Amino acid sequence: MHFDLIDLRLYLHTLDAGNITAGASRSHLSLAAASARIRAMEASLGIELLQRGRRGVSPTPAGKALARHARLLLQQADHLRQDLAAYANGVKGQVRLLCNTTALSEYLPELLADVLREHPNLDIDMQELPSLRITQALRQGTADLGIISDAVDTHGLQTLPFRDDPLLLIMPTEHTLAAGPVSFVDSLQHDFVGLAAHSALAVYLDEQALHAGFRLHARIRAESFDGVMRMVARGAGLGIVPQAALDRWPGEHHFKAQPLREDWACRRLLLCARSFEQLPGYAKALFEALARSPVGGGLPPKTVRQ
């Protein structure tokens, strides 16, 4: 095999973007150079890594295996840089933080800004994913820290409480469901204003609807909780938002909010890692800042084993 870390980063950027052009741009390479590097990787291995089509590229089975190992190798290389940072001024460390929709939009912006201000040599690679995929990434060693819902299995991982995160059903004030407590299943008989289909919460709600034997019908999708609440207030349909987004809503609510009866809607967010004690130095700085936050502070790590 004859390829380097630049090749591996280019390959992962291409997979994440879905096409070689965008992967080259993210890697700061020309399209010709990027294409040549990927062809050289395939030639050195004697296998195809990418399936090429009109709409972009997708990994072959061999390409998926390479992606898994590439993420591990790049993470180890990053940890090496972090461990050597004390000996080389100006070398930055990067922490990979995976989180769900509510954590990303409601709880983390100010907190992470404070961390970055206090640690000028720290970069944070933050990505929104469903909680199940976050736990898988942590177990595989492709992320340092995660913020997940307590509804998923955390065996083999350490967790700390981070925030309470109940989900609420919102609706126009004169809606037929506005009179009293409501279940998610009852709400599925009506149209919704949903979040963007790629958001972790949208994926989660679609899965819960399918588990109940229904489909959630979104007439339109918004990019933020604010967008959902503004359209629900104008009568476009029902919406589901976290309590934190409702608390942040300025002024008077021109819609009705009801708690959902399902247990999965009364959730708590957890800070999660394979081992808090074994995090590299820069990741520990972020962990300590998150663990000091109101709900998570002062509690011992919990390890759930198989």
BELCORZI-V54535 format. One record per backbone hydrogen bond with DSSP energy under -0.5 kcal/mol. CO is the residue of the C=O (numbers start at 1). NH is the residue of the N-H. E is the energy in kcal/mol with one decimal. If there is no record, write none. Layout:
BEGIN
{{CO;NH;E} {CO;NH;E}}
END
This chain:
BEGIN
{{4;8;-1.9} {5;9;-2.6} {6;10;-2.6} {7;11;-2.6} {8;12;-2.3} {9;13;-2.8} {10;14;-2.3} {11;15;-2.1} {12;16;-2.8} {13;17;-2.3} {14;18;-2.2} {14;19;-0.5} {18;57;-2.6} {19;23;-1.8} {20;24;-2.8} {21;25;-2.0} {22;26;-2.6} {23;27;-1.4} {24;29;-2.8} {25;28;-1.3} {30;34;-2.5} {31;35;-2.7} {32;36;-2.2} {33;37;-2.2} {34;38;-2.3} {35;39;-2.4} {36;40;-2.3} {37;41;-2.0} {38;42;-2.3} {39;43;-2.5} {40;44;-2.5} {41;45;-1.6} {42;46;-1.9} {42;47;-1.3} {49;60;-1.9} {50;52;-0.6} {51;58;-1.7} {53;56;-1.2} {56;53;-2.8} {58;51;-3.7} {60;64;-2.4} {61;65;-1.7} {62;66;-2.4} {63;67;-2.3} {64;68;-2.1} {65;69;-2.0} {66;70;-3.0} {67;71;-2.3} {68;72;-1.5} {69;73;-2.7} {70;74;-2.7} {71;75;-2.2} {72;76;-2.5} {73;77;-2.3} {74;78;-2.2} {75;79;-2.5} {76;80;-2.2} {77;81;-2.0} {78;82;-2.3} {79;83;-2.7} {80;84;-1.6} {82;85;-1.2} {84;87;-1.9} {85;88;-1.2} {88;91;-1.6} {90;92;-0.5} {93;123;-2.7} {95;97;-0.7} {95;125;-3.1} {96;144;-1.8} {96;145;-1.8} {97;127;-2.0} {98;147;-2.0} {99;129;-2.1} {100;104;-2.2} {101;105;-2.2} {102;106;-3.0} {102;107;-0.9} {103;107;-0.7} {103;108;-2.0} {107;111;-0.5} {108;112;-3.3} {109;113;-1.9} {110;114;-2.1} {111;115;-1.8} {112;116;-2.6} {113;117;-2.0} {114;118;-2.1} {115;119;-1.7} {119;122;-1.9} {121;93;-2.7} {123;95;-2.4} {124;126;-0.9} {125;97;-2.2} {127;99;-2.2} {130;134;-1.7} {131;135;-2.3} {132;136;-1.8} {133;137;-2.2} {134;138;-2.3} {135;139;-2.2} {136;140;-1.9} {137;141;-0.6} {137;142;-2.3} {137;143;-0.6} {138;141;-0.9} {145;98;-2.2} {146;272;-2.9} {147;100;-0.8} {148;270;-3.0} {149;152;-1.3} {154;157;-2.0} {154;304;-0.5} {157;304;-1.6} {158;273;-2.0} {159;302;-2.2} {160;271;-3.4} {162;295;-0.7} {162;296;-0.6} {163;269;-3.6} {165;267;-0.5} {166;243;-2.4} {167;260;-1.1} {168;170;-0.5} {168;241;-2.0} {169;258;-2.9} {170;239;-2.2} {171;256;-3.4} {172;175;-2.1} {175;178;-1.6} {177;180;-0.7} {182;261;-1.2} {183;187;-1.7} {184;188;-1.2} {185;188;-0.6} {186;189;-1.4} {187;190;-2.0} {191;238;-2.5} {192;194;-0.6} {192;219;-2.5} {192;220;-0.8} {194;222;-3.2} {196;199;-2.2} {199;203;-2.1} {200;204;-2.2} {201;205;-2.7} {202;206;-2.3} {203;207;-2.1} {204;208;-2.2} {205;209;-2.3} {206;210;-2.2} {207;211;-2.4} {208;212;-1.4} {209;214;-2.8} {210;213;-1.5} {215;217;-0.7} {216;218;-0.8} {217;192;-2.4} {217;219;-0.7} {220;194;-2.5} {222;196;-1.4} {224;228;-1.9} {225;229;-2.7} {226;230;-2.4} {227;231;-1.9} {228;232;-2.4} {229;233;-2.3} {230;234;-0.8} {231;236;-2.3} {232;235;-2.0} {238;193;-3.7} {239;170;-3.1} {241;168;-3.2} {242;245;-0.6} {242;246;-1.6} {243;247;-2.6} {244;248;-1.4} {245;249;-0.6} {246;249;-0.9} {252;254;-0.6} {256;171;-2.3} {258;169;-3.2} {259;182;-0.9} {262;265;-1.1} {262;266;-0.5} {263;266;-1.5} {265;167;-2.5} {265;267;-1.1} {267;165;-2.6} {268;150;-2.1} {269;162;-3.0} {269;163;-1.1} {270;148;-2.3} {271;160;-2.2} {272;146;-2.3} {273;158;-3.2} {276;279;-1.0} {280;284;-2.1} {281;285;-1.4} {282;286;-1.4} {283;287;-2.8} {284;288;-2.9} {285;289;-1.5} {286;290;-2.4} {287;291;-3.0} {288;292;-1.2} {290;293;-1.2} {293;297;-1.9} {296;299;-1.0} {302;159;-2.3} {303;305;-0.6} {304;156;-6.6} {304;157;-0.5}}
END
